[in-house]
Amino acid sequence: MNMEIHNWGLNVGKVEITAVGSSSVFLIGDNDSIVLSSFFDTPPESFTVGNIVPLSLS
């Protein structure tokens, strides 16, 4: 995805952050590029594949 955004005359007075998520980006100012990556660190034995509770046919 290519985006071009112009924030001419942008003034930031006060920023208050009360919580941050695990996939957050907070940026004020110029940046040429942002590279995002992720990984999944849950061990395989914690996965539940299929129905947790058996479903009846009736």
Residue, then its C-alpha position, 0 to 999 in steps of 0.5 A: m500500500n502506498m500512501e501520501i499524506h500532507n499535514w501542512g501546518l499541523n501543530v500538536g499541543k498536548v498528547e495524553i496516552t492512557a493505554v497502549g495495545s500490543s500492535s500500536v504505532f504512535l508517530i508525530g513528525d516525518n517518516d520515510s517508511i514504516v515496516l510492520s511485522s508480527f509473530f505468533d508466540t502461542p505454543p502449539e499445545s494451547f490451540t483448540v482445533g475443532n469444537i470445544v463443546p460437542l454439538s448435538l444434531s437435534 
